[in-house]
Every structure is written in C-alpha cells, then in structure tokens.
Amino acid sequence: MIGRLNHVAIAVPDLAAATATYRDTLGAAVSAAQDLPEHGVTVVFVELPNTKIELLHPLGDTSPISAFLTKTPSGGIHHICYEVDDIGAARDRLVQKGARVLGDGQPKIGAHGKPVLFLHPKDFCGSLIELEQA
Ligand code: CO
C-alpha cells in the first residue's frame, strides 16, 4: 500500500543553525524558511535527489512539536512520511487492521497542499507516520 518515502521530518530547536548544517556542512539545497501557521510550524525544505528532509521548528503557542522538543531538547526525527495513492482507502485499510489514525480520522491538507493523515507511533514501531496522497 505505501509507496515512496516522501520526507523525513526533523524537529530542531534552532532553525537557522539546522539550515546552516544542512546547507554548509552537508552541502544540500535548502529552501527559505516558511511559516505554516495552520500546522504550527516553521519549515525549511531540504531537497535531496530521492526524497526531502523537513526541518521543523515550533510556530505559536500550540505547536504540535513543542512537546517533542521539550522531551528531546537537541532535536530529533519527528516523523516519516510515506506516499499513498488513495488516502481514504489507506485509512479504511489501516482502521480495519486495528491501527489508530490520529485526530478525527479525516485527512487534512498538509505542508505540500495534499491530503495527509498521521498514524499512532505505538502501532508503527515507535515512529510517528504521516501518509500523504501523492
Ligand atoms: Co510531514
């Protein structure tokens, strides 16, 4: 069911420093920082030949990654995103298999303007999973 790895998201306490690490030390192409208020994050996209890395920094008081950074102050991998062809069919299959879909189970429009869902880490090897309809 799952297809390509769309991105790996890394929560970072210092977005400028993380961007410099990817640009200057690792030699990657990085975007300008973009505020995504509806997601509670500021994001920098790192473009790799076969996937993307997203550097996430909290935006606003209710950011979904604030608690993560409280627990892991130096930052860390926050979620991985796999592509699916049909997010509604994917959701129905996962629910039928007993997996927990976060929120109300309805896809939301993600950082790339496409429908996304998040899956409970305890059902997936301790990793928060995002599904994006490619
Ligand atoms: Co993501």
Backbone and ligand atoms as CSV (ligand in chain L), in Angstrom:
chain,resi,resn,atom,element,x,y,z
A,1,MET,N,N,0.828,-1.208,0.000
A,1,MET,CA,C,0.000,0.000,0.000
A,1,MET,C,C,0.855,1.248,0.000
A,2,ILE,N,N,1.837,1.322,0.934
A,2,ILE,CA,C,2.646,2.543,0.950
A,2,ILE,C,C,3.600,2.536,-0.243
A,3,GLY,N,N,3.896,3.743,-0.696
A,3,GLY,CA,C,4.783,3.917,-1.836
A,3,GLY,C,C,6.078,4.590,-1.442
A,4,ARG,N,N,6.430,5.620,-2.155
A,4,ARG,CA,C,7.722,6.275,-1.944
A,4,ARG,C,C,7.792,6.963,-0.586
A,5,LEU,N,N,9.038,7.074,-0.095
A,5,LEU,CA,C,9.305,7.914,1.069
A,5,LEU,C,C,9.219,9.358,0.595
A,6,ASN,N,N,8.240,10.099,1.115
A,6,ASN,CA,C,8.087,11.490,0.689
A,6,ASN,C,C,9.048,12.406,1.417
A,7,HIS,N,N,9.106,12.263,2.759
A,7,HIS,CA,C,10.082,13.061,3.519
A,7,HIS,C,C,10.296,12.476,4.899
A,8,VAL,N,N,11.396,12.891,5.493
A,8,VAL,CA,C,11.672,12.666,6.905
A,8,VAL,C,C,11.664,14.041,7.554
A,9,ALA,N,N,10.915,14.193,8.644
A,9,ALA,CA,C,10.819,15.478,9.324
A,9,ALA,C,C,11.641,15.440,10.609
A,10,ILE,N,N,12.469,16.452,10.782
A,10,ILE,CA,C,13.332,16.549,11.952
A,10,ILE,C,C,12.960,17.818,12.713
A,11,ALA,N,N,12.589,17.657,13.964
A,11,ALA,CA,C,12.294,18.819,14.815
A,11,ALA,C,C,13.609,19.386,15.317
A,12,VAL,N,N,13.742,20.702,15.231
A,12,VAL,CA,C,15.011,21.337,15.603
A,12,VAL,C,C,14.734,22.539,16.519
A,13,PRO,N,N,15.608,22.724,17.515
A,13,PRO,CA,C,15.417,23.858,18.421
A,13,PRO,C,C,15.903,25.180,17.830
A,14,ASP,N,N,16.807,25.127,16.849
A,14,ASP,CA,C,17.374,26.338,16.245
A,14,ASP,C,C,17.337,26.146,14.732
A,15,LEU,N,N,16.340,26.761,14.091
A,15,LEU,CA,C,16.127,26.506,12.658
A,15,LEU,C,C,17.271,27.056,11.814
A,16,ALA,N,N,17.787,28.212,12.172
A,16,ALA,CA,C,18.888,28.789,11.383
A,16,ALA,C,C,20.133,27.913,11.474
A,17,ALA,N,N,20.410,27.417,12.656
A,17,ALA,CA,C,21.589,26.559,12.824
A,17,ALA,C,C,21.409,25.249,12.065
A,18,ALA,N,N,20.216,24.673,12.132
A,18,ALA,CA,C,19.957,23.415,11.432
A,18,ALA,C,C,20.046,23.618,9.918
A,19,THR,N,N,19.513,24.739,9.439
A,19,THR,CA,C,19.581,25.037,7.999
A,19,THR,C,C,21.034,25.170,7.565
A,20,ALA,N,N,21.835,25.847,8.376
A,20,ALA,CA,C,23.251,26.019,8.050
A,20,ALA,C,C,23.970,24.676,8.037
A,21,THR,N,N,23.610,23.791,8.948
A,21,THR,CA,C,24.236,22.467,8.976
A,21,THR,C,C,23.963,21.716,7.683
A,22,TYR,N,N,22.695,21.725,7.251
A,22,TYR,CA,C,22.361,21.004,6.019
A,22,TYR,C,C,22.949,21.676,4.789
A,23,ARG,N,N,22.945,23.015,4.770
A,23,ARG,CA,C,23.446,23.745,3.589
A,23,ARG,C,C,24.973,23.726,3.538
A,24,ASP,N,N,25.590,24.086,4.638
A,24,ASP,CA,C,27.031,24.361,4.603
A,24,ASP,C,C,27.874,23.131,4.918
A,25,THR,N,N,27.446,22.317,5.876
A,25,THR,CA,C,28.233,21.142,6.243
A,25,THR,C,C,27.913,19.967,5.339
A,26,LEU,N,N,26.612,19.709,5.123
A,26,LEU,CA,C,26.221,18.564,4.314
A,26,LEU,C,C,26.106,18.909,2.825
A,27,GLY,N,N,26.105,20.196,2.488
A,27,GLY,CA,C,26.101,20.598,1.089
A,27,GLY,C,C,24.792,20.355,0.369
A,28,ALA,N,N,23.671,20.480,1.076
A,28,ALA,CA,C,22.357,20.236,0.475
A,28,ALA,C,C,21.714,21.546,0.030
A,29,ALA,N,N,20.776,21.424,-0.919
A,29,ALA,CA,C,19.962,22.564,-1.341
A,29,ALA,C,C,18.833,22.748,-0.336
A,30,VAL,N,N,18.711,23.937,0.225
A,30,VAL,CA,C,17.692,24.202,1.243
A,30,VAL,C,C,16.814,25.360,0.785
A,31,SER,N,N,15.541,25.321,1.202
A,31,SER,CA,C,14.606,26.398,0.866
A,31,SER,C,C,14.740,27.524,1.892
A,32,ALA,N,N,14.068,28.628,1.598
A,32,ALA,CA,C,13.874,29.645,2.630
A,32,ALA,C,C,12.931,29.089,3.685
A,33,ALA,N,N,12.989,29.631,4.887
A,33,ALA,CA,C,12.060,29.226,5.948
A,33,ALA,C,C,10.651,29.684,5.586
A,34,GLN,N,N,9.682,28.796,5.807
A,34,GLN,CA,C,8.279,29.122,5.519
A,34,GLN,C,C,7.450,28.902,6.772
A,35,ASP,N,N,6.684,29.911,7.163
A,35,ASP,CA,C,5.746,29.768,8.274
A,35,ASP,C,C,4.485,29.085,7.774
A,36,LEU,N,N,4.080,28.032,8.484
A,36,LEU,CA,C,2.826,27.339,8.162
A,36,LEU,C,C,1.948,27.413,9.404
A,37,PRO,N,N,1.266,28.554,9.595
A,37,PRO,CA,C,0.533,28.755,10.850
A,37,PRO,C,C,-0.540,27.700,11.111
A,38,GLU,N,N,-1.153,27.182,10.037
A,38,GLU,CA,C,-2.218,26.188,10.239
A,38,GLU,C,C,-1.660,24.857,10.750
A,39,HIS,N,N,-0.331,24.673,10.624
A,39,HIS,CA,C,0.307,23.463,11.146
A,39,HIS,C,C,1.142,23.748,12.393
A,40,GLY,N,N,1.260,25.023,12.773
A,40,GLY,CA,C,2.024,25.359,13.971
A,40,GLY,C,C,3.518,25.133,13.826
A,41,VAL,N,N,4.029,25.283,12.617
A,41,VAL,CA,C,5.459,25.073,12.394
A,41,VAL,C,C,6.015,26.103,11.410
A,42,THR,N,N,7.305,26.344,11.575
A,42,THR,CA,C,8.096,26.964,10.512
A,42,THR,C,C,8.960,25.857,9.942
A,43,VAL,N,N,9.015,25.788,8.620
A,43,VAL,CA,C,9.676,24.644,7.989
A,43,VAL,C,C,10.700,25.117,6.966
A,44,VAL,N,N,11.807,24.396,6.891
A,44,VAL,CA,C,12.786,24.523,5.805
A,44,VAL,C,C,12.825,23.186,5.093
A,45,PHE,N,N,12.669,23.223,3.785
A,45,PHE,CA,C,12.703,22.003,2.987
A,45,PHE,C,C,14.122,21.780,2.478
A,46,VAL,N,N,14.634,20.595,2.699
A,46,VAL,CA,C,15.937,20.189,2.180
A,46,VAL,C,C,15.655,19.232,1.032
A,47,GLU,N,N,16.080,19.619,-0.170
A,47,GLU,CA,C,15.793,18.801,-1.357
A,47,GLU,C,C,16.953,17.853,-1.614
A,48,LEU,N,N,16.659,16.557,-1.573
A,48,LEU,CA,C,17.646,15.544,-1.906
A,48,LEU,C,C,17.235,14.894,-3.226
A,49,PRO,N,N,18.154,14.205,-3.888
A,49,PRO,CA,C,17.787,13.623,-5.191
A,49,PRO,C,C,16.616,12.649,-5.108
A,50,ASN,N,N,16.476,11.924,-3.993
A,50,ASN,CA,C,15.447,10.886,-3.938
A,50,ASN,C,C,14.374,11.134,-2.899
A,51,THR,N,N,14.479,12.184,-2.101
A,51,THR,CA,C,13.449,12.465,-1.111
A,51,THR,C,C,13.682,13.869,-0.559
A,52,LYS,N,N,12.981,14.209,0.502
A,52,LYS,CA,C,13.144,15.510,1.145
A,52,LYS,C,C,13.361,15.306,2.641
A,53,ILE,N,N,14.034,16.264,3.226
A,53,ILE,CA,C,14.093,16.379,4.674
A,53,ILE,C,C,13.373,17.681,5.017
A,54,GLU,N,N,12.545,17.643,6.061
A,54,GLU,CA,C,11.894,18.862,6.524
A,54,GLU,C,C,12.408,19.189,7.920
A,55,LEU,N,N,12.960,20.376,8.043
A,55,LEU,CA,C,13.393,20.855,9.352
A,55,LEU,C,C,12.233,21.631,9.945
A,56,LEU,N,N,11.732,21.160,11.092
A,56,LEU,CA,C,10.535,21.743,11.707
A,56,LEU,C,C,10.907,22.493,12.973
A,57,HIS,N,N,10.350,23.675,13.093
A,57,HIS,CA,C,10.539,24.475,14.303
A,57,HIS,C,C,9.164,24.954,14.755
A,58,PRO,N,N,8.906,24.966,16.072
A,58,PRO,CA,C,7.571,25.366,16.536
A,58,PRO,C,C,7.225,26.797,16.119
A,59,LEU,N,N,5.961,26.994,15.774
A,59,LEU,CA,C,5.419,28.319,15.479
A,59,LEU,C,C,4.148,28.473,16.310
A,60,GLY,N,N,4.137,29.444,17.192
A,60,GLY,CA,C,2.947,29.679,18.016
A,60,GLY,C,C,2.959,28.853,19.289
A,61,ASP,N,N,1.970,29.129,20.145
A,61,ASP,CA,C,1.941,28.532,21.482
A,61,ASP,C,C,1.424,27.099,21.494
A,62,THR,N,N,0.733,26.705,20.452
A,62,THR,CA,C,0.107,25.381,20.458
A,62,THR,C,C,0.726,24.474,19.403
A,63,SER,N,N,1.993,24.707,19.109
A,63,SER,CA,C,2.654,23.907,18.076
A,63,SER,C,C,2.680,22.431,18.451
A,64,PRO,N,N,2.361,21.550,17.491
A,64,PRO,CA,C,2.390,20.116,17.789
A,64,PRO,C,C,3.795,19.582,18.066
A,65,ILE,N,N,4.831,20.351,17.770
A,65,ILE,CA,C,6.180,19.823,18.036
A,65,ILE,C,C,6.837,20.423,19.277
A,66,SER,N,N,6.130,21.301,19.981
A,66,SER,CA,C,6.721,21.870,21.199
A,66,SER,C,C,6.990,20.794,22.249
A,67,ALA,N,N,6.036,19.913,22.445
A,67,ALA,CA,C,6.217,18.866,23.459
A,67,ALA,C,C,7.369,17.944,23.086
A,68,PHE,N,N,7.495,17.663,21.805
A,68,PHE,CA,C,8.592,16.808,21.332
A,68,PHE,C,C,9.934,17.441,21.687
A,69,LEU,N,N,10.058,18.745,21.445
A,69,LEU,CA,C,11.336,19.411,21.735
A,69,LEU,C,C,11.570,19.565,23.236
A,70,THR,N,N,10.500,19.594,24.012
A,70,THR,CA,C,10.680,19.594,25.464
A,70,THR,C,C,11.312,18.280,25.916
A,71,LYS,N,N,10.862,17.178,25.296
A,71,LYS,CA,C,11.391,15.856,25.652
A,71,LYS,C,C,12.774,15.618,25.047
A,72,THR,N,N,13.005,16.154,23.867
A,72,THR,CA,C,14.288,15.951,23.169
A,72,THR,C,C,14.829,17.323,22.765
A,73,PRO,N,N,15.447,18.026,23.724
A,73,PRO,CA,C,15.805,19.435,23.501
A,73,PRO,C,C,16.808,19.664,22.371
A,74,SER,N,N,17.616,18.666,22.065
A,74,SER,CA,C,18.570,18.876,20.977
A,74,SER,C,C,17.966,18.566,19.610
A,75,GLY,N,N,16.694,18.165,19.578
A,75,GLY,CA,C,16.026,17.868,18.320
A,75,GLY,C,C,16.111,16.384,17.994
A,76,GLY,N,N,15.411,15.988,16.939
A,76,GLY,CA,C,15.425,14.579,16.540
A,76,GLY,C,C,14.384,14.311,15.472
A,77,ILE,N,N,14.405,13.073,14.981
A,77,ILE,CA,C,13.440,12.699,13.942
A,77,ILE,C,C,12.039,12.715,14.544
A,78,HIS,N,N,11.149,13.467,13.920
A,78,HIS,CA,C,9.792,13.644,14.433
A,78,HIS,C,C,8.801,12.727,13.748
A,79,HIS,N,N,8.864,12.639,12.429
A,79,HIS,CA,C,8.009,11.692,11.711
A,79,HIS,C,C,8.602,11.378,10.346
A,80,ILE,N,N,8.076,10.291,9.769
A,80,ILE,CA,C,8.431,9.943,8.399
A,80,ILE,C,C,7.149,9.883,7.598
A,81,CYS,N,N,7.247,10.276,6.340
A,81,CYS,CA,C,6.048,10.400,5.503
A,81,CYS,C,C,6.155,9.492,4.293
A,82,TYR,N,N,5.160,8.601,4.182
A,82,TYR,CA,C,5.073,7.714,3.034
A,82,TYR,C,C,3.936,8.178,2.125
A,83,GLU,N,N,4.128,7.950,0.839
A,83,GLU,CA,C,3.085,8.307,-0.126
A,83,GLU,C,C,2.110,7.152,-0.305
A,84,VAL,N,N,0.844,7.505,-0.476
A,84,VAL,CA,C,-0.187,6.526,-0.831
A,84,VAL,C,C,-0.985,7.083,-2.010
A,85,ASP,N,N,-1.583,6.180,-2.784
A,85,ASP,CA,C,-2.353,6.614,-3.955
A,85,ASP,C,C,-3.710,7.171,-3.557
A,86,ASP,N,N,-4.325,6.570,-2.549
A,86,ASP,CA,C,-5.704,6.926,-2.176
A,86,ASP,C,C,-5.765,6.955,-0.658
A,87,ILE,N,N,-5.813,8.145,-0.093
A,87,ILE,CA,C,-5.677,8.255,1.357
A,87,ILE,C,C,-6.919,7.733,2.079
A,88,GLY,N,N,-8.074,7.861,1.460
A,88,GLY,CA,C,-9.284,7.326,2.081
A,88,GLY,C,C,-9.246,5.808,2.153
A,89,ALA,N,N,-8.818,5.184,1.071
A,89,ALA,CA,C,-8.692,3.721,1.061
A,89,ALA,C,C,-7.625,3.262,2.041
A,90,ALA,N,N,-6.524,4.027,2.126
A,90,ALA,CA,C,-5.451,3.685,3.070
A,90,ALA,C,C,-5.975,3.756,4.497
A,91,ARG,N,N,-6.715,4.821,4.812
A,91,ARG,CA,C,-7.263,4.984,6.155
A,91,ARG,C,C,-8.202,3.816,6.495
A,92,ASP,N,N,-9.070,3.480,5.570
A,92,ASP,CA,C,-10.027,2.397,5.829
A,92,ASP,C,C,-9.303,1.075,6.074
A,93,ARG,N,N,-8.264,0.814,5.291
A,93,ARG,CA,C,-7.495,-0.422,5.481
A,93,ARG,C,C,-6.817,-0.436,6.848
A,94,LEU,N,N,-6.220,0.694,7.235
A,94,LEU,CA,C,-5.498,0.757,8.499
A,94,LEU,C,C,-6.440,0.578,9.680
A,95,VAL,N,N,-7.586,1.220,9.621
A,95,VAL,CA,C,-8.563,1.085,10.703
A,95,VAL,C,C,-9.025,-0.365,10.796
A,96,GLN,N,N,-9.254,-0.969,9.637
A,96,GLN,CA,C,-9.692,-2.368,9.613
A,96,GLN,C,C,-8.623,-3.292,10.196
A,97,LYS,N,N,-7.340,-2.907,10.051
A,97,LYS,CA,C,-6.227,-3.689,10.607
A,97,LYS,C,C,-5.987,-3.373,12.085
A,98,GLY,N,N,-6.753,-2.429,12.637
A,98,GLY,CA,C,-6.624,-2.125,14.053
A,98,GLY,C,C,-5.659,-0.991,14.375
A,99,ALA,N,N,-5.148,-0.307,13.374
A,99,ALA,CA,C,-4.226,0.804,13.623
A,99,ALA,C,C,-5.014,2.061,14.000
A,100,ARG,N,N,-4.361,2.904,14.777
A,100,ARG,CA,C,-5.002,4.137,15.211
A,100,ARG,C,C,-4.587,5.305,14.314
A,101,VAL,N,N,-5.586,5.977,13.772
A,101,VAL,CA,C,-5.358,7.193,12.996
A,101,VAL,C,C,-5.558,8.370,13.940
A,102,LEU,N,N,-4.639,9.297,13.964
A,102,LEU,CA,C,-4.727,10.420,14.903
A,102,LEU,C,C,-5.803,11.416,14.469
A,103,GLY,N,N,-6.267,12.190,15.440
A,103,GLY,CA,C,-7.287,13.215,15.169
A,103,GLY,C,C,-8.630,12.569,14.892
A,104,ASP,N,N,-9.409,13.227,14.041
A,104,ASP,CA,C,-10.756,12.719,13.773
A,104,ASP,C,C,-10.788,11.717,12.617
A,105,GLY,N,N,-9.606,11.363,12.110
A,105,GLY,CA,C,-9.553,10.366,11.042
A,105,GLY,C,C,-9.809,10.931,9.659
A,106,GLN,N,N,-10.089,12.240,9.600
A,106,GLN,CA,C,-10.312,12.859,8.287
A,106,GLN,C,C,-8.998,13.452,7.790
A,107,PRO,N,N,-8.624,13.204,6.537
A,107,PRO,CA,C,-7.398,13.798,6.005
A,107,PRO,C,C,-7.435,15.322,6.076
A,108,LYS,N,N,-6.275,15.904,6.377
A,108,LYS,CA,C,-6.129,17.352,6.364
A,108,LYS,C,C,-5.146,17.726,5.265
A,109,ILE,N,N,-5.159,18.989,4.886
A,109,ILE,CA,C,-4.228,19.422,3.854
A,109,ILE,C,C,-2.877,19.697,4.507
A,110,GLY,N,N,-1.847,18.989,4.054
A,110,GLY,CA,C,-0.531,19.063,4.675
A,110,GLY,C,C,0.333,20.181,4.115
A,111,ALA,N,N,1.610,20.140,4.472
A,111,ALA,CA,C,2.554,21.204,4.131
A,111,ALA,C,C,2.772,21.334,2.625
A,112,HIS,N,N,2.421,20.293,1.861
A,112,HIS,CA,C,2.632,20.351,0.409
A,112,HIS,C,C,1.327,20.529,-0.351
A,113,GLY,N,N,0.263,20.898,0.398
A,113,GLY,CA,C,-1.015,21.144,-0.265
A,113,GLY,C,C,-1.751,19.878,-0.650
A,114,LYS,N,N,-1.362,18.750,-0.069
A,114,LYS,CA,C,-2.010,17.483,-0.394
A,114,LYS,C,C,-2.593,16.863,0.868
A,115,PRO,N,N,-3.588,15.972,0.745
A,115,PRO,CA,C,-4.218,15.388,1.934
A,115,PRO,C,C,-3.249,14.487,2.700
A,116,VAL,N,N,-3.264,14.641,4.023
A,116,VAL,CA,C,-2.388,13.836,4.885
A,116,VAL,C,C,-3.170,13.308,6.082
A,117,LEU,N,N,-2.630,12.216,6.655
A,117,LEU,CA,C,-3.105,11.650,7.915
A,117,LEU,C,C,-1.879,11.264,8.732
A,118,PHE,N,N,-2.039,11.251,10.054
A,118,PHE,CA,C,-0.960,10.777,10.926
A,118,PHE,C,C,-1.432,9.527,11.665
A,119,LEU,N,N,-0.485,8.603,11.874
A,119,LEU,CA,C,-0.774,7.305,12.492
A,119,LEU,C,C,-0.057,7.204,13.821
A,120,HIS,N,N,-0.685,6.520,14.770
A,120,HIS,CA,C,-0.158,6.461,16.132
A,120,HIS,C,C,1.199,5.751,16.181
A,121,PRO,N,N,2.210,6.384,16.794
A,121,PRO,CA,C,3.544,5.760,16.843
A,121,PRO,C,C,3.547,4.383,17.501
A,122,LYS,N,N,2.682,4.166,18.480
A,122,LYS,CA,C,2.708,2.879,19.187
A,122,LYS,C,C,2.275,1.730,18.290
A,123,ASP,N,N,1.601,2.029,17.198
A,123,ASP,CA,C,1.205,0.979,16.261
A,123,ASP,C,C,2.243,0.758,15.165
A,124,PHE,N,N,3.279,1.613,15.111
A,124,PHE,CA,C,4.234,1.559,13.999
A,124,PHE,C,C,5.674,1.703,14.483
A,125,CYS,N,N,6.064,0.746,15.341
A,125,CYS,CA,C,7.480,0.620,15.714
A,125,CYS,C,C,8.012,1.872,16.396
A,126,GLY,N,N,7.130,2.606,17.074
A,126,GLY,CA,C,7.581,3.770,17.825
A,126,GLY,C,C,7.844,4.995,16.972
A,127,SER,N,N,7.392,4.960,15.713
A,127,SER,CA,C,7.634,6.106,14.821
A,127,SER,C,C,6.299,6.720,14.405
A,128,LEU,N,N,6.199,8.040,14.561
A,128,LEU,CA,C,5.043,8.748,14.041
A,128,LEU,C,C,5.104,8.702,12.514
A,129,ILE,N,N,4.007,8.259,11.905
A,129,ILE,CA,C,3.951,8.125,10.446
A,129,ILE,C,C,2.917,9.085,9.879
A,130,GLU,N,N,3.331,9.783,8.843
A,130,GLU,CA,C,2.423,10.615,8.051
A,130,GLU,C,C,2.190,9.906,6.727
A,131,LEU,N,N,0.947,9.868,6.305
A,131,LEU,CA,C,0.636,9.389,4.952
A,131,LEU,C,C,0.210,10.578,4.124
A,132,GLU,N,N,0.747,10.686,2.938
A,132,GLU,CA,C,0.375,11.775,2.032
A,132,GLU,C,C,-0.122,11.188,0.734
A,133,GLN,N,N,-1.268,11.675,0.295
A,133,GLN,CA,C,-1.773,11.234,-1.006
A,133,GLN,C,C,-0.953,11.917,-2.086
A,134,ALA,N,N,-0.206,11.130,-2.824
A,134,ALA,CA,C,0.757,11.712,-3.787
A,134,ALA,C,C,0.038,12.241,-5.025
L,1,CO,CO,CO,5.496,15.813,7.289
